[in-house]
Amino acid sequence: MSALNRNTCRRLKKLPQIPSVWEGDRRPLLGFGEGEEDADGNSECILWVDGSEGIVRAMDVVPPEMGPEATVRTLLRSMEHPQSPARPARPAKIVVRDRELQFFLRGVLQELDITIDHVPDLPLIDELFRGFEEVAQLRQPKLPPQYADLLIAKAYDIWQDAPWDALADHQILAIELNRWDTETLYVSVMGMMGMEYGVLLYRSMDSLKRFRASVLAQESLAAMEQAFLGQDCFFITYGKADEDSEEEDEDDDDDIDLADFPVSEIMPNFGTVHPLEGMRPFLYDEEAIAVYIALESLHRFFRSSHRQLVDDTLPDITKRYRIPIPLEAGLKPTKSVKSDKSDKSETESKSTISVKITTLPELSSELLEMAELAEKDNMGDEDDFEEMPLPLHDDLVPKDAFLSLGMIPWEIIESLRSGVDFYQSRDLEASGEGLPVVLIQTTRPKAKSVIEQLKIAGGIKGIGFTPGEDPSIGERYDLGILQTENSSLYLFGEFSAEDPVHIAARKKWDQRCKKNKGYCGLIVAKGLTGASRGNPQPNDMMAVFEARSLSTKELGLGMLQLMPVFELE
């Protein structure tokens, strides 16, 4: 058992000793804290109160695995740095209801002249915890208890459906409910770029349009916050179930993709945003029913229409479903003594709801056009200061990406044609041992960003190499270049011209391209931070671009020189 050091004892003995009896105890928190852990009773509250004065001197919330030392730390703080209005002091007597704690305190505090007794009841602390429990019982739950399990299960169904793999956030669906003060919900899916996953259910089309216009305008932070709070929607978002645990470096947070985690580590969150109410992270009864019905409709829609949604253009689809209403207050069907058809139809109409779900291609095109116009406007100001665009871009491949030149056997290429998120085909005929490829492996969110940027540019036209040099140090490089269909050139790698490993890989590259009639490919893969780092497996590969192999002469860049950058002090 640890003991107080002599300096601490001398300091505490200098405090005035008052003729008071203090109560001390440590009890589980049952639903009183803000977090889910506290709600489950996985935290404990340490309380020290002055029974004579009737005031709390110190309180702490600690994990249950913390030993009795935590109780002593709170006690010492209650002596030296008590909560207002108490003053620093030493009690004449301490009473506790735990025998082990009594013996522990006697050993630790034996030099402080404090009597430590055991009592069966602590009236003041008992009253405080009764108050805590009353507050917990009155607190609004995040989900109505009768719908909580249903909603969470349905949210996991949506997670497994992964609608963000098929729909971008501008591709909107409409769900007609005409019930619970909700006519139509306009659905926007988040997650295609792997940054944040969720489903937004807007209660009006105007709210959806206003918010997207505000985001595209790239306004100030204050204006963005106002736009966010001005939405009128329900939301379902997904996060890590253990977000309160210690994480890796904050710089790596942006690289975390929830889709890489098992479903057991995913936690759905529900809430609503309204211009007058603001944001609240819980739903009332009728809201919970409406959201459940909407999620069930989406689940059925994605399950039956997923193949039709894989194209970039949103197709025109309409589906109707009859969905059971779960335990709805006031509408739960009751058994009828009569057996005529009218009673039966009335019961059925009260226990189910007819829902219509429709894609909105015209609205989706309008929102996409808004985004494209905003992008052009934002680039326009920069273009005014540039006489000509840069011939070579270096912002495509993430700086920490793993790069390699290699070959993929044709049987794997064949399986990838239907197994990756995106495949750009040139209708190649198998020739040689396989397809020569450039591999870019990065994190899943960054891989999605690379793929999206290449798709916007029309895909890859060709892949080649051109010489480069750094005159200041006399180094020469072999620069890897991607040419897109819109004639943009992207630097994907800088390889030392004297590296024997690269020289051998480049020689094999040229030979394989020649055997494949001048064709090659680019593979974009995830898994940079996982076990497959440097050796991605087929299930890590997210996109394949078949392209022409371009010679240095076809690229027409000549010798590129690294230009020095000077910093102004």
C-alpha positions in Angstrom: 0.0 0.0 0.0 1.3 3.5 -0.9 1.8 6.0 1.8 1.8 9.8 1.8 5.2 11.3 1.6 6.4 13.4 4.5 6.2 16.7 2.6 2.6 16.1 1.8 1.8 15.1 5.4 3.4 18.3 6.7 1.5 20.4 4.2 -1.9 18.8 5.1 -1.2 19.1 8.9 -0.8 22.9 8.4 -4.5 23.1 7.3 -6.9 24.1 10.0 -8.8 21.1 11.5 -12.5 21.7 11.7 -15.0 19.8 14.0 -16.9 18.4 11.0 -17.8 14.9 9.9 -17.2 14.2 6.2 -18.9 11.5 4.2 -17.1 9.7 1.4 -18.3 7.0 -1.0 -17.8 5.7 -4.5 -20.7 4.4 -6.6 -21.5 3.4 -10.2 -23.1 6.1 -12.4 -26.3 4.7 -13.8 -27.3 6.8 -16.8 -26.3 10.1 -15.3 -23.2 11.0 -17.5 -23.3 12.4 -21.0 -21.5 9.6 -22.7 -22.7 6.1 -23.6 -20.2 4.6 -21.1 -21.8 6.4 -18.2 -25.2 5.5 -19.4 -24.2 1.8 -19.3 -22.9 2.1 -15.7 -19.3 1.7 -16.8 -18.0 4.7 -14.7 -18.0 5.4 -11.0 -18.5 8.6 -9.1 -16.3 9.5 -6.1 -18.0 12.0 -3.7 -16.6 13.7 -0.5 -19.2 15.9 1.3 -19.1 17.9 4.6 -22.0 16.3 6.5 -22.0 19.1 9.1 -22.2 21.9 6.5 -24.2 20.0 3.9 -21.9 20.9 1.0 -20.0 18.9 -1.7 -16.2 19.4 -1.2 -15.0 17.3 -4.2 -16.3 15.0 -6.9 -14.7 12.8 -9.6 -15.8 10.4 -12.2 -13.4 7.5 -12.8 -13.3 4.1 -14.6 -14.2 1.2 -12.3 -10.8 -0.4 -12.7 -9.1 2.4 -10.8 -8.1 1.4 -7.3 -8.8 3.1 -3.9 -5.9 5.5 -4.6 -8.4 7.5 -6.8 -10.7 7.9 -3.7 -7.7 9.3 -1.7 -6.8 11.7 -4.5 -10.3 13.1 -4.5 -10.2 13.4 -0.7 -6.9 15.3 -0.7 -8.3 17.7 -3.2 -11.4 18.2 -1.0 -9.0 19.2 1.8 -6.6 21.5 -0.1 -8.7 22.7 -3.1 -12.4 22.2 -2.3 -15.3 23.4 -4.4 -16.7 26.8 -3.6 -18.0 27.8 -1.0 -15.9 25.4 1.1 -12.5 26.5 2.4 -9.3 24.5 2.7 -9.5 22.4 5.9 -9.0 19.0 7.5 -12.0 17.1 9.0 -12.0 15.8 12.5 -13.8 12.7 11.4 -14.5 10.7 8.2 -17.2 8.1 7.8 -17.5 5.6 5.0 -19.8 2.6 4.3 -17.1 0.4 2.7 -15.0 -1.7 5.2 -12.1 -2.1 2.8 -12.0 1.7 2.1 -12.1 2.3 5.9 -9.0 0.1 6.4 -7.2 1.6 3.4 -7.8 5.2 4.6 -6.7 4.4 8.2 -3.3 3.2 6.8 -2.9 6.2 4.4 -4.1 9.0 6.8 -2.7 7.7 10.1 -0.4 10.7 10.6 -3.2 13.3 10.0 -5.1 12.9 13.3 -8.4 12.1 11.5 -10.8 9.5 13.0 -12.1 7.1 10.3 -15.2 5.1 11.1 -17.6 2.7 9.3 -21.3 3.4 9.1 -24.1 1.5 7.3 -25.7 4.6 5.8 -24.5 7.9 4.4 -27.7 10.2 4.4 -26.3 13.1 2.5 -24.6 11.1 -0.2 -27.7 8.8 -0.5 -29.8 11.9 -1.1 -27.3 13.2 -3.8 -27.3 10.0 -5.7 -31.1 9.8 -5.6 -31.1 13.2 -7.2 -28.7 12.0 -9.9 -30.9 9.1 -10.7 -34.0 11.3 -11.0 -32.2 13.6 -13.4 -31.1 10.5 -15.4 -34.6 9.3 -15.6 -35.9 12.6 -16.9 -33.2 13.0 -19.5 -34.4 12.5 -23.1 -33.0 9.2 -24.5 -31.3 9.4 -27.9 -33.9 7.1 -29.3 -37.3 6.2 -28.0 -36.8 2.8 -26.2 -39.5 1.0 -28.1 -37.9 1.9 -31.5 -34.2 2.0 -30.5 -33.3 -1.6 -31.4 -35.3 -1.5 -34.7 -33.6 1.8 -35.8 -30.1 0.6 -34.9 -30.6 -2.7 -36.7 -31.9 -0.9 -39.8 -29.0 1.6 -39.7 -26.6 -1.5 -39.9 -28.6 -2.8 -42.8 -27.9 0.5 -44.6 -24.2 0.2 -43.7 -24.1 -3.2 -45.3 -25.9 -1.9 -48.4 -23.2 0.7 -48.8 -25.3 3.1 -50.9 -22.3 5.5 -51.1 -20.6 3.0 -53.4 -23.3 3.7 -56.0 -24.6 7.2 -55.3 -22.8 10.5 -55.0 -24.2 13.2 -52.6 -25.8 15.1 -55.5 -27.8 12.1 -56.7 -31.1 12.5 -54.8 -34.0 10.1 -54.0 -37.5 11.1 -52.9 -39.5 9.1 -50.3 -43.2 9.9 -50.1 -44.6 9.1 -46.6 -47.5 11.5 -46.2 -47.7 10.5 -42.5 -46.5 11.9 -39.2 -46.4 15.5 -40.5 -43.9 14.4 -43.1 -44.9 14.4 -46.8 -41.7 13.7 -48.7 -38.1 13.2 -47.6 -35.3 14.0 -50.0 -32.4 11.6 -49.5 -28.7 12.6 -50.0 -26.1 9.9 -49.3 -22.7 10.8 -47.9 -19.6 8.6 -48.3 -18.6 8.2 -51.9 -15.2 9.9 -51.2 -14.7 7.7 -48.0 -14.5 10.7 -45.7 -17.9 10.7 -43.8 -20.6 8.2 -44.1 -24.3 8.9 -43.6 -27.8 9.5 -44.9 -29.5 12.9 -44.8 -33.3 13.0 -45.0 -34.3 16.6 -46.0 -37.9 17.6 -45.1 -37.9 20.1 -48.0 -36.2 20.4 -51.4 -35.6 24.1 -50.7 -33.5 23.3 -47.6 -31.4 20.8 -49.6 -30.7 23.3 -52.4 -30.0 26.2 -50.0 -27.4 24.2 -48.0 -25.6 22.9 -51.1 -25.5 26.4 -52.6 -23.9 27.7 -49.3 -21.3 24.9 -49.3 -20.4 25.5 -52.9 -20.0 29.3 -52.3 -17.1 28.5 -49.9 -18.2 31.2 -47.5 -16.7 32.0 -44.1 -16.7 29.6 -41.2 -19.5 31.6 -39.5 -21.6 31.6 -42.6 -21.0 27.8 -43.1 -22.1 27.2 -39.5 -25.2 29.2 -40.1 -26.0 27.3 -43.3 -25.5 24.0 -41.4 -27.9 25.0 -38.7 -30.3 26.3 -41.3 -30.9 22.8 -42.7 -34.2 21.0 -42.1 -33.4 17.3 -42.1 -33.1 14.1 -40.2 -29.6 12.6 -40.2 -28.0 9.2 -39.7 -24.2 9.3 -39.5 -21.7 6.6 -38.7 -18.6 6.7 -36.5 -16.2 4.4 -34.6 -17.8 2.7 -31.6 -14.6 3.4 -29.5 -14.1 7.1 -30.5 -13.4 8.0 -26.9 -10.4 5.6 -26.8 -6.9 6.7 -27.5 -6.4 7.3 -31.2 -3.3 7.5 -33.4 -1.7 10.8 -34.3 -4.2 13.5 -35.2 -2.4 14.0 -38.5 -3.6 10.5 -39.5 -7.2 11.1 -38.7 -8.1 12.2 -42.2 -6.7 8.9 -43.5 -9.0 6.8 -41.4 -11.8 5.2 -43.5 -14.6 3.5 -41.5 -15.2 1.1 -44.4 -11.9 -0.6 -43.5 -13.1 -1.5 -40.0 -15.3 -4.5 -39.1 -19.0 -3.7 -38.6 -18.6 -4.4 -34.8 -16.6 -1.2 -34.6 -19.2 1.0 -36.4 -21.7 3.0 -34.4 -24.8 4.7 -36.0 -25.9 8.1 -34.7 -29.3 9.7 -35.2 -30.6 13.2 -34.9 -32.2 16.2 -36.6 -31.4 19.7 -37.7 -34.0 22.5 -37.9 -33.5 26.3 -38.5 -35.4 27.1 -35.2 -34.4 24.1 -33.1 -30.8 23.8 -34.1 -29.2 20.4 -34.0 -30.3 17.8 -31.4 -28.8 14.3 -31.3 -32.0 12.4 -30.5 -35.4 11.7 -32.0 -38.9 11.8 -30.6 -41.5 9.0 -31.2 -43.1 10.1 -34.5 -39.7 11.2 -35.8 -38.2 7.8 -35.0 -41.1 6.0 -36.8 -40.7 8.2 -39.9 -36.9 7.6 -40.0 -37.4 3.9 -39.5 -39.8 3.7 -42.4 -37.5 5.7 -44.6 -34.5 3.5 -43.8 -36.5 0.4 -44.5 -37.6 1.8 -47.8 -34.0 2.7 -48.7 -32.8 -0.8 -47.7 -35.4 -2.5 -50.0 -34.6 0.0 -52.8 -30.8 -0.5 -52.7 -31.2 -4.2 -52.4 -33.4 -4.4 -55.6 -31.9 -1.6 -57.6 -28.2 -1.6 -56.8 -27.2 -2.8 -60.3 -29.1 0.0 -62.0 -27.3 2.7 -59.9 -23.7 1.9 -60.9 -23.6 4.3 -63.8 -22.5 7.9 -63.3 -25.9 9.1 -64.6 -28.8 8.5 -62.2 -31.5 6.4 -63.9 -35.2 7.1 -63.6 -36.5 4.5 -61.1 -39.8 4.3 -59.1 -40.6 1.7 -56.5 -43.5 1.2 -54.2 -43.4 -0.8 -50.9 -45.9 -1.6 -48.2 -44.0 -1.5 -44.9 -45.3 -2.7 -41.5 -45.5 0.1 -38.9 -43.7 -1.1 -35.7 -45.5 -0.6 -32.4 -46.9 2.7 -33.4 -48.5 4.5 -30.4 -52.3 4.6 -30.9 -52.2 2.6 -34.1 -51.2 -0.8 -32.8 -53.8 -3.2 -34.3 -56.2 -4.9 -31.9 -58.1 -8.1 -32.3 -61.7 -7.6 -33.5 -64.7 -9.7 -32.5 -66.2 -9.1 -35.9 -64.7 -10.8 -38.9 -66.2 -8.8 -41.8 -63.9 -7.5 -44.5 -64.2 -3.9 -43.6 -62.7 -4.5 -40.1 -59.9 -6.5 -41.6 -58.9 -3.9 -44.2 -59.1 -1.2 -41.5 -56.7 -3.1 -39.3 -54.3 -3.7 -42.2 -54.3 0.0 -43.2 -53.4 0.9 -39.6 -50.5 -1.6 -39.3 -48.8 -0.9 -42.7 -47.9 2.1 -44.8 -47.6 2.5 -48.6 -44.3 4.2 -49.5 -43.2 5.5 -52.9 -39.5 6.0 -53.5 -38.3 7.7 -56.7 -34.9 8.8 -58.2 -34.7 12.5 -59.2 -32.4 12.6 -62.2 -33.4 16.2 -63.1 -32.7 17.5 -59.6 -29.4 15.6 -59.5 -28.3 17.1 -62.8 -29.2 20.6 -61.5 -27.1 20.0 -58.3 -24.2 18.7 -60.3 -24.3 21.7 -62.6 -24.3 23.9 -59.6 -21.1 22.2 -58.4 -19.4 22.5 -61.8 -20.3 26.2 -62.1 -19.0 26.9 -58.6 -15.7 25.1 -59.4 -15.3 27.2 -62.6 -16.0 30.4 -60.7 -13.4 29.5 -58.0 -10.8 28.7 -60.7 -11.6 31.8 -62.7 -10.0 34.2 -60.3 -6.8 32.2 -60.3 -6.8 31.9 -64.1 -6.8 35.7 -64.4 -3.2 35.7 -63.0 -1.9 32.9 -65.1 -0.7 33.5 -68.7 -0.8 29.8 -69.4 -1.5 26.6 -67.5 1.3 24.5 -66.1 2.4 21.8 -68.5 2.8 19.2 -65.7 0.8 18.7 -62.5 2.1 17.0 -59.4 -1.0 17.1 -57.3 -2.6 13.8 -58.3 -0.6 11.2 -56.4 -0.5 11.6 -52.5 3.1 12.2 -51.3 3.1 9.2 -49.0 1.8 6.8 -51.6 3.6 3.5 -52.4 4.7 3.4 -56.1 6.0 0.5 -58.1 6.3 -0.8 -61.7 5.3 -4.4 -62.2 3.1 -6.9 -64.0 -0.3 -8.4 -63.3 -1.1 -11.8 -64.8 -4.0 -11.8 -67.3 -6.1 -14.1 -65.1 -6.1 -11.6 -62.3 -6.8 -8.8 -64.8 -9.8 -10.7 -66.0 -11.1 -11.1 -62.4 -10.5 -7.4 -61.7 -12.7 -6.3 -64.7 -15.8 -7.1 -62.6 -14.3 -6.9 -59.1 -13.1 -3.2 -58.8 -15.0 0.0 -58.3 -13.9 1.4 -61.7 -12.4 -0.3 -64.8 -11.3 1.7 -67.9 -11.1 -0.9 -70.7 -9.3 -0.6 -74.0 -10.5 -4.1 -75.1 -7.0 -5.5 -74.9 -6.2 -9.0 -76.1 -4.1 -11.1 -73.7 -0.5 -11.1 -74.9 2.7 -12.0 -73.1 2.6 -13.1 -69.5 0.5 -10.2 -68.2 -0.2 -6.5 -68.3 2.6 -4.1 -67.3 1.2 -1.8 -64.7 2.0 1.2 -62.5 0.8 0.6 -59.0 -0.3 3.5 -56.7 -1.2 2.3 -53.2 -2.5 4.8 -50.7 -5.3 5.0 -48.1 -8.8 4.3 -49.2 -10.1 8.0 -49.0 -7.1 9.2 -51.0 -7.4 6.4 -53.5 -11.0 7.4 -54.1 -9.9 11.0 -54.6 -7.3 9.9 -57.2 -9.9 7.8 -59.1 -12.4 10.6 -59.0 -9.9 13.1 -60.4 -8.9 10.8 -63.2 -12.6 10.1 -64.1 -13.3 13.8 -64.2 -10.3 14.2 -66.6 -11.9 11.5 -68.9 -9.7 8.7 -67.8 -6.0 7.9 -68.7 -4.9 8.2 -72.3 -1.3 7.1 -71.8 1.6 6.4 -69.5 5.2 7.2 -70.2 8.6 8.4 -68.8 10.6 11.5 -69.5 14.1 12.5 -68.2 14.6 15.1 -65.5 17.5 16.7 -63.6 18.3 18.8 -60.6 21.2 21.0 -61.9 22.0 22.2 -58.3 23.2 18.8 -57.3 23.7 17.1 -60.6 21.1 14.4 -60.1 19.2 12.8 -63.0 15.7 11.3 -62.7 13.3 9.2 -64.7 10.0 11.0 -64.3 6.8 8.9 -64.6 4.0 10.8 -66.5 0.3 10.1 -66.8 -1.6 11.7 -69.7 -5.4 12.0 -69.3 -8.0 12.2 -72.1 -8.3 16.0 -71.6 -4.6 16.3 -72.4 -3.5 17.1 -68.9 -0.1 15.7 -67.8 0.4 14.4 -64.2 3.7 13.5 -62.5 3.2 10.2 -60.7 6.8 9.4 -59.6 10.4 10.5 -59.5 12.9 7.6 -59.9 16.6 8.0 -59.7 18.2 7.3 -63.1 21.1 5.6 -61.3 19.0 3.3 -59.1 19.8 -0.3 -60.4 16.4 -1.6 -59.1 14.5 1.1 -61.1 16.7 0.5 -64.1 15.8 -3.2 -64.1 12.1 -2.5 -63.5 12.1 0.1 -66.3 13.8 -2.3 -68.7 11.1 -5.0 -68.0 8.4 -2.3 -68.4 9.5 -1.4 -71.9 9.8 -5.1 -72.9 6.4 -6.0 -71.6 4.7 -2.9 -73.2 6.2 -3.9 -76.5 4.9 -7.5 -76.2 1.4 -6.1 -75.4 1.4 -4.0 -78.6 2.1 -0.8 -76.7 -0.5 -1.1 -74.0 -0.1 -0.9 -70.2 -2.2 0.0 -67.2 -2.5 1.9 -63.9 -3.8 0.3 -60.7 -5.0 2.4 -57.8 -5.1 0.4 -54.5 -6.0 1.0 -50.9 -4.3 -0.6 -47.8 -1.3 1.7 -47.3 -1.6 1.5 -43.5 -2.6 -2.2 -43.4 -1.0 -5.6 -43.5 -0.9 -5.5 -47.3 1.3 -2.3 -47.5 3.7 -2.6 -50.4 1.9 -5.8 -51.6 -1.7 -5.1 -52.3 -4.0 -8.1 -52.9 -6.7 -8.1 -55.6 -9.4 -7.1 -53.0 -7.3 -4.0 -52.2 -7.4 -2.9 -55.8 -10.0 -0.2 -56.4 -9.5 0.9 -60.0 -7.8 -0.3 -63.2 -7.1 2.0 -66.1 -5.9 0.4 -69.4 -3.8 2.9 -71.4 -1.3 3.3 -74.2 2.4 3.2 -73.4 3.9 6.6 -74.5 7.4 7.1 -75.6 9.5 10.1 -74.4 9.1 11.6 -77.9 5.3 11.3 -77.8 5.2 13.1 -74.5 7.2 15.9 -76.0 8.5 17.3 -72.7 12.2 16.9 -73.3 14.6 17.3 -70.3 12.7 18.7 -67.3 14.7 20.7 -64.7 13.9 21.1 -61.1 13.5 24.8 -60.4 14.7 26.2 -57.0 12.1 27.8 -54.8 13.2 30.8 -52.8 11.5 31.8 -49.5 11.0 35.5 -48.7 11.8 36.4 -45.1 
